Amino acid sequence: MKPLRWVLLAVVLATAGLAATYHERNPERRALTASVREHNGAPGSYATLGDGVTYYEAAGPDNGRVAVLVHGFSVPSYIWDPTFAALRDAGYRVIRYDLFGRGLSDRPDAAYDGAFYDRQLDDLLKALKVDGKIDLFGLSFGGYLTAHYASTHPQRVRTLNLVDPSNSAPAIPWQLATPWLGPYLFQVNAVPTMADNQSSDFLHPEQFPGWAERYRPQMEFYGFGRALYRSRLSLSRENFDAIYAGIAKAGTPVHLIWGKQDPVIPVAQAAHIRNAIPSLTYTEIDQSGHLPQLEQPALFNQHMLAYLAAHP
């Protein structure tokens, strides 16, 4: 029996060590409640949808042409600040929102796949009584989500505007793909570094002081890491060729914009989408990393508004 006791002791100690590491490294400390939202001071509003509460901000004339902005993998909707202002000032009815799992939106126990995010956008449009076609913008991971939505809801999309979009299924190491082990490793290794790693999106991060601190508050709420982990898993299983084939077949006008010095999704990957959707319009923005709408806002807005004007 003595060897068995030693084995049991080792298991207990290992479990305690893993639990201690999880508690120490995991930044999630509280629930995202109505009271938290009430005292947050964010300028937007909240819509209770089928899968939970979604934070959104809308501006511009009520009868304006509707543009919807979808952010990337983990930075919430404030990443669209210059674009939001430019569309509002140009007379568009512009809407941006936090994806489930990010910012001030709920973090439900869900799949976080394309169908899930299709439903969030569809439900939000219904809640805001947006019935006609929209100009849909997707940045990075949001480029995947908006392409997915355009392929499944072609009748709702006037133009699809992809900015440095995710366009291929990433390889997931076996450790991260393993149930229980994967979520644990992601939560204790990847999640704690998320805020500080955001500066790598920029060609000139020194021009964006305080970027990590603006990001950090969302990490405190339960379910943040789970949402990101499941999003990454679902992305690794996606069939991008089928998505782009559907968009091309529907004839949806597509504007593809890319930062020339993007260190996250290299500009060479634009060829994948250009080959799949030959009719698209391509704009490359120099002196910009992964976020051209922030690093070169004047040039970005000029091309963006010209493209929209050409597709009334």
C-alpha positions as CSV (number, residue, x, y, z in Angstrom):
1,M,0.0,0.0,0.0
2,K,2.9,2.4,0.6
3,P,3.7,2.9,-3.1
4,L,0.0,3.7,-3.7
5,R,0.1,6.3,-0.9
6,W,3.1,8.0,-2.5
7,V,1.3,8.1,-5.9
8,L,-1.8,9.6,-4.2
9,L,0.3,12.1,-2.4
10,A,2.0,13.1,-5.7
11,V,-1.3,13.5,-7.4
12,V,-2.6,15.7,-4.6
13,L,0.5,17.9,-4.6
14,A,0.5,18.2,-8.4
15,T,-3.2,19.1,-8.3
16,A,-2.6,21.7,-5.6
17,G,0.3,23.1,-7.6
18,L,-1.8,23.4,-10.8
19,A,-4.6,25.1,-8.8
20,A,-2.2,27.5,-7.2
21,T,-0.7,28.4,-10.5
22,Y,-4.1,28.9,-12.0
23,H,-5.2,31.2,-9.2
24,E,-2.0,33.2,-9.4
25,R,-1.8,33.6,-13.2
26,N,-5.5,34.0,-14.1
27,P,-6.4,37.7,-14.2
28,E,-10.2,36.9,-14.0
29,R,-11.5,38.0,-10.6
30,R,-15.1,39.2,-10.9
31,A,-18.4,38.9,-12.8
32,L,-19.5,41.3,-15.4
33,T,-22.8,42.5,-13.8
34,A,-25.4,45.2,-14.6
35,S,-23.9,47.2,-11.7
36,V,-20.4,47.0,-13.2
37,R,-21.7,48.2,-16.5
38,E,-23.7,51.0,-14.9
39,H,-20.6,52.5,-13.3
40,N,-18.3,51.9,-16.2
41,G,-18.9,55.2,-17.8
42,A,-18.8,53.8,-21.4
43,P,-20.6,56.0,-23.9
44,G,-22.6,53.2,-25.6
45,S,-25.7,51.2,-24.8
46,Y,-26.7,47.6,-24.1
47,A,-28.9,45.2,-26.0
48,T,-30.2,41.9,-24.4
49,L,-29.9,39.3,-27.2
50,G,-30.6,35.6,-27.3
51,D,-27.1,34.7,-26.1
52,G,-26.6,37.5,-23.6
53,V,-26.0,41.2,-23.2
54,T,-24.1,43.0,-26.0
55,Y,-22.5,46.4,-25.6
56,Y,-22.8,48.6,-28.7
57,E,-22.5,52.2,-29.7
58,A,-24.4,53.9,-32.5
59,A,-24.1,57.4,-34.0
60,G,-25.1,59.4,-37.1
61,P,-28.5,60.1,-38.5
62,D,-31.3,57.6,-37.8
63,N,-32.1,57.5,-41.5
64,G,-28.5,57.2,-42.6
65,R,-26.9,54.4,-44.6
66,V,-25.9,51.8,-42.0
67,A,-22.3,50.7,-41.5
68,V,-21.4,48.1,-38.9
69,L,-17.9,47.7,-37.5
70,V,-16.7,44.3,-36.1
71,H,-13.4,44.3,-34.2
72,G,-10.7,41.7,-34.0
73,F,-9.7,38.7,-31.9
74,S,-9.5,40.4,-28.5
75,V,-9.4,44.3,-28.6
76,P,-12.9,45.6,-28.2
77,S,-14.9,48.0,-30.4
78,Y,-12.8,51.1,-29.4
79,I,-10.2,49.8,-31.9
80,W,-12.5,51.5,-34.5
81,D,-12.4,55.0,-33.0
82,P,-11.2,56.9,-36.1
83,T,-13.4,54.9,-38.5
84,F,-16.4,55.3,-36.3
85,A,-16.0,59.1,-36.2
86,A,-15.3,59.4,-40.0
87,L,-18.4,57.4,-40.9
88,R,-20.6,59.4,-38.4
89,D,-19.3,62.7,-39.7
90,A,-19.9,61.5,-43.3
91,G,-23.6,61.0,-42.5
92,Y,-23.7,57.3,-42.1
93,R,-25.6,55.5,-39.3
94,V,-22.6,53.7,-37.9
95,I,-22.8,50.8,-35.3
96,R,-19.9,49.1,-33.5
97,Y,-20.2,46.5,-30.8
98,D,-18.2,44.2,-28.5
99,L,-18.1,40.6,-29.6
100,F,-19.3,38.2,-26.9
101,G,-16.4,37.4,-24.6
102,R,-14.8,40.8,-25.0
103,G,-15.2,44.3,-23.7
104,L,-18.5,44.9,-21.9
105,S,-20.4,42.2,-23.7
106,D,-21.4,38.9,-21.9
107,R,-19.1,35.9,-21.9
108,P,-21.6,33.0,-22.3
109,D,-20.6,29.3,-22.2
110,A,-20.9,28.8,-25.9
111,A,-19.0,27.5,-29.0
112,Y,-17.7,31.0,-30.2
113,D,-17.8,29.8,-33.8
114,G,-19.0,31.4,-37.0
115,A,-22.6,30.5,-36.4
116,F,-22.5,31.9,-32.9
117,Y,-21.2,35.3,-34.1
118,D,-23.6,35.3,-37.0
119,R,-26.4,35.1,-34.5
120,Q,-25.0,37.9,-32.4
121,L,-24.8,40.3,-35.3
122,D,-28.2,39.2,-36.7
123,D,-29.9,39.6,-33.2
124,L,-28.3,43.0,-32.7
125,L,-29.5,44.3,-36.1
126,K,-33.0,43.1,-35.2
127,A,-32.8,44.8,-31.8
128,L,-31.8,48.0,-33.4
129,K,-34.5,47.7,-36.1
130,V,-32.0,47.6,-39.0
131,D,-33.9,46.0,-41.8
132,G,-32.0,46.9,-45.0
133,K,-28.6,46.1,-46.3
134,I,-25.5,47.1,-44.4
135,D,-21.9,48.1,-45.2
136,L,-20.0,45.5,-43.1
137,F,-16.5,46.1,-41.8
138,G,-14.3,43.3,-40.3
139,L,-10.8,43.7,-38.8
140,S,-8.4,40.8,-38.4
141,F,-10.5,38.0,-36.6
142,G,-13.5,40.2,-37.4
143,G,-12.6,39.9,-41.0
144,Y,-13.2,36.2,-40.6
145,L,-16.5,36.8,-38.8
146,T,-17.8,39.3,-41.3
147,A,-16.8,37.1,-44.3
148,H,-18.7,34.2,-42.6
149,Y,-21.7,36.5,-42.1
150,A,-21.6,37.7,-45.7
151,S,-21.4,34.1,-47.0
152,T,-24.4,33.0,-44.9
153,H,-26.5,36.3,-45.2
154,P,-25.6,37.7,-48.6
155,Q,-29.0,39.5,-48.8
156,R,-28.0,41.6,-45.8
157,V,-24.6,42.9,-47.0
158,R,-24.3,45.9,-49.4
159,T,-20.4,45.9,-49.2
160,L,-18.0,43.8,-47.3
161,N,-14.9,45.7,-46.1
162,L,-12.0,43.4,-44.9
163,V,-9.1,45.0,-43.0
164,D,-6.0,42.7,-42.6
165,P,-8.4,39.8,-42.2
166,S,-7.8,36.3,-40.7
167,N,-8.0,34.2,-43.9
168,S,-6.6,30.7,-43.1
169,A,-7.1,28.1,-40.3
170,P,-4.2,28.3,-37.8
171,A,-2.5,25.2,-36.7
172,I,-3.2,24.4,-33.0
173,P,-0.5,22.5,-31.0
174,W,-1.8,19.2,-29.6
175,Q,-1.4,20.5,-26.1
176,L,-3.8,23.3,-26.7
177,A,-6.2,21.1,-28.6
178,T,-6.4,18.6,-25.7
179,P,-9.6,18.9,-23.5
180,W,-8.9,20.2,-20.0
181,L,-5.2,20.6,-20.7
182,G,-5.7,23.1,-23.5
183,P,-7.9,25.5,-21.7
184,Y,-5.7,25.4,-18.6
185,L,-2.5,26.1,-20.6
186,F,-4.2,28.9,-22.5
187,Q,-5.5,30.5,-19.3
188,V,-2.2,30.5,-17.4
189,N,0.2,31.1,-20.3
190,A,-1.5,33.1,-23.0
191,V,-4.2,35.2,-21.3
192,P,-2.0,37.0,-18.7
193,T,0.2,38.3,-21.5
194,M,-2.6,39.5,-23.8
195,A,-2.5,43.2,-22.8
196,D,1.2,43.7,-23.1
197,N,1.4,41.8,-26.4
198,Q,-1.1,44.2,-28.2
199,S,1.7,46.6,-29.1
200,S,3.0,44.1,-31.6
201,D,0.1,45.0,-33.8
202,F,1.7,48.4,-34.6
203,L,4.5,49.4,-36.9
204,H,5.1,52.3,-34.5
205,P,3.8,51.3,-31.0
206,E,5.4,54.3,-29.4
207,Q,2.7,56.4,-31.0
208,F,0.1,54.6,-28.9
209,P,1.0,55.0,-25.2
210,G,-1.5,53.5,-22.8
211,W,-2.8,50.9,-25.3
212,A,-2.2,48.0,-23.0
213,E,-3.8,49.8,-20.0
214,R,-6.9,50.5,-22.1
215,Y,-7.1,46.8,-22.9
216,R,-6.5,45.4,-19.4
217,P,-9.9,46.0,-17.6
218,Q,-11.8,43.4,-19.8
219,M,-9.4,40.7,-18.6
220,E,-10.8,40.9,-15.1
221,F,-14.2,39.4,-15.9
222,Y,-14.9,35.7,-15.8
223,G,-15.1,33.9,-19.1
224,F,-12.7,36.2,-21.0
225,G,-10.0,33.5,-21.6
226,R,-12.6,30.8,-22.3
227,A,-14.1,33.0,-25.1
228,L,-10.7,33.6,-26.7
229,Y,-9.6,29.9,-26.4
230,R,-12.8,28.7,-28.0
231,S,-12.6,31.3,-30.7
232,R,-9.1,30.2,-31.6
233,L,-10.2,26.5,-31.7
234,S,-13.2,27.3,-34.0
235,L,-11.0,29.4,-36.3
236,S,-8.6,26.4,-36.7
237,R,-11.5,24.3,-38.0
238,E,-12.9,26.8,-40.5
239,N,-13.1,26.3,-44.3
240,F,-12.1,29.7,-45.6
241,D,-12.2,28.6,-49.2
242,A,-15.9,27.7,-48.9
243,I,-16.6,31.1,-47.3
244,Y,-14.9,33.0,-50.0
245,A,-16.5,30.9,-52.7
246,G,-19.9,31.8,-51.3
247,I,-19.1,35.5,-51.3
248,A,-17.8,35.4,-54.9
249,K,-20.9,33.5,-56.0
250,A,-23.2,36.0,-54.4
251,G,-21.4,38.9,-56.1
252,T,-21.0,40.9,-52.9
253,P,-18.8,43.9,-53.5
254,V,-15.6,43.4,-51.4
255,H,-13.0,46.0,-50.4
256,L,-9.8,44.4,-49.1
257,I,-7.5,46.8,-47.2
258,W,-4.1,45.8,-45.8
259,G,-1.3,47.4,-43.9
260,K,1.8,46.9,-45.9
261,Q,4.1,46.2,-42.9
262,D,1.6,44.0,-41.0
263,P,3.7,41.8,-38.7
264,V,0.7,39.7,-37.5
265,I,-1.0,38.7,-40.8
266,P,1.6,39.4,-43.6
267,V,0.4,41.3,-46.6
268,A,1.4,38.4,-48.8
269,Q,-1.7,36.6,-47.5
270,A,-3.8,39.1,-49.4
271,A,-3.2,36.9,-52.5
272,H,-5.3,34.1,-51.0
273,I,-8.4,36.3,-50.9
274,R,-7.7,38.1,-54.2
275,N,-7.5,34.8,-55.9
276,A,-10.7,33.5,-54.3
277,I,-12.7,36.7,-55.0
278,P,-11.2,38.1,-58.3
279,S,-13.7,41.0,-58.5
280,L,-12.7,42.6,-55.2
281,T,-11.0,46.0,-54.9
282,Y,-7.6,45.9,-53.2
283,T,-6.0,48.8,-51.2
284,E,-2.5,48.5,-49.6
285,I,-1.6,51.2,-47.0
286,D,2.1,51.9,-46.6
287,Q,3.7,52.7,-43.2
288,S,1.1,50.7,-41.3
289,G,1.2,47.5,-39.4
290,H,-1.9,45.3,-38.5
291,L,-4.2,48.3,-37.8
292,P,-4.1,50.7,-40.7
293,Q,-7.3,52.4,-39.5
294,L,-5.4,53.6,-36.5
295,E,-1.9,54.1,-37.9
296,Q,-2.9,55.8,-41.1
297,P,-6.5,57.0,-40.4
298,A,-6.6,59.9,-43.0
299,L,-5.5,57.6,-45.8
300,F,-7.7,54.7,-44.6
301,N,-10.8,56.9,-44.4
302,Q,-10.1,58.4,-47.8
303,H,-10.1,55.0,-49.5
304,M,-12.9,53.7,-47.3
305,L,-15.3,56.5,-48.1
306,A,-14.5,56.6,-51.8
307,Y,-15.3,52.9,-52.0
308,L,-18.6,53.2,-50.2
309,A,-19.5,56.2,-52.4
310,A,-18.8,54.1,-55.5
311,H,-21.3,51.4,-54.3
312,P,-24.5,53.4,-53.4
